[in-house]
């Protein structure tokens, strides 16, 4: 009798299991991968994999959030509407492989295959044939060169204020809306798309409903500065007034060594109500950017294989904070160099910092 009851119980459980499967299949019948059943099953790609770019594939496979979050990501990010802007001037910059290193990290760790605009005074042959077709190389206009600063580095930093001007003259960049400027000693450690989404959500970055010019910077770590000038987000249609104001402040203070001083002055003018045509938007750094300063920082990232979206490496090989060879091993791992690339690209790592021994 007990055996019969157990048998009936097993049959009932089996029937309940079949009914559950049928119910799930009924709910998931359709194209919406975010249906009630779809949330219980592995995520589907949002398009045929053969029709998706590498970035889209990785985004679809990584997605694990709500339907709303995924749709927001799709609405706020488009590679055709974005350009990364880099500046490399002078022998100290162009004799190193900082530019190559940054672009390689952008493509591999950043998973970004979109446009990059490199503004450089290096001869054409310096970067000839090194990059893919989405890297556009331009030379500075003579009228943009201002050489009467007390510190020559300010001549280069001043070109940050011309990012829109150079984007405007490239037909391939007609669709670009957002410009992301980075110093060339910044590496990408995680998908760029994720960084854009997070910064957009945290700082309400979008259009310009109030028609006031804006540009966005990370908050500076040092108390005496408002903003860190190594990373900037500028909207092509609305940031120009702010950029022109930044340039005027630089030109009015030729004795200053840092472009952050001019950002301080803009911030003060806004606070005092004297400046109403521009808004200096400050973003919390959070865990978006890291500043490794000694062996322990690099070893931790290498051990955990966990990197912030942006990694700002000190731009000197002569600093005793890093032990012999640690920097090279870190760069090799971050760039995901293959065995063949390690053999063929020794200079990529050895010359990936200022002050390397020739």
VENGIHU-V581199 format. One record per run of one state. SS is the DSSP state (hx for helix, st for strand, lp for the rest). FROM is the first residue (numbers start at 1). LEN is the number of residues. If there is no record, write none. Layout:
BEGIN
ss = [SS | SS]
from = [FROM | FROM]
len = [LEN | LEN]
END
This chain:
BEGIN
ss = [lp | hx | lp | hx | lp | hx | lp | hx | lp | hx | lp | hx | st | lp | hx | lp | hx | lp | st | lp | hx | lp | st | lp | hx | lp | hx | lp | hx | lp | st | lp | st | lp | hx | lp | st | lp | st | lp | hx | lp | hx | lp | st | lp | st | lp | hx | lp | st | lp | hx | lp | hx | lp | hx | lp]
from = [1 | 2 | 28 | 38 | 41 | 49 | 52 | 54 | 63 | 67 | 77 | 79 | 82 | 89 | 90 | 95 | 98 | 109 | 115 | 121 | 124 | 128 | 135 | 139 | 142 | 145 | 153 | 169 | 171 | 174 | 178 | 183 | 186 | 189 | 192 | 204 | 213 | 220 | 227 | 236 | 240 | 252 | 260 | 272 | 278 | 284 | 289 | 291 | 295 | 305 | 310 | 313 | 326 | 335 | 339 | 345 | 346 | 351]
len = [1 | 26 | 10 | 3 | 8 | 3 | 2 | 9 | 4 | 10 | 2 | 3 | 7 | 1 | 5 | 3 | 11 | 6 | 6 | 3 | 4 | 7 | 4 | 3 | 3 | 8 | 16 | 2 | 3 | 4 | 5 | 3 | 3 | 3 | 12 | 9 | 7 | 7 | 9 | 4 | 12 | 8 | 12 | 6 | 6 | 5 | 2 | 4 | 10 | 5 | 3 | 13 | 9 | 4 | 6 | 1 | 5 | 8]
END
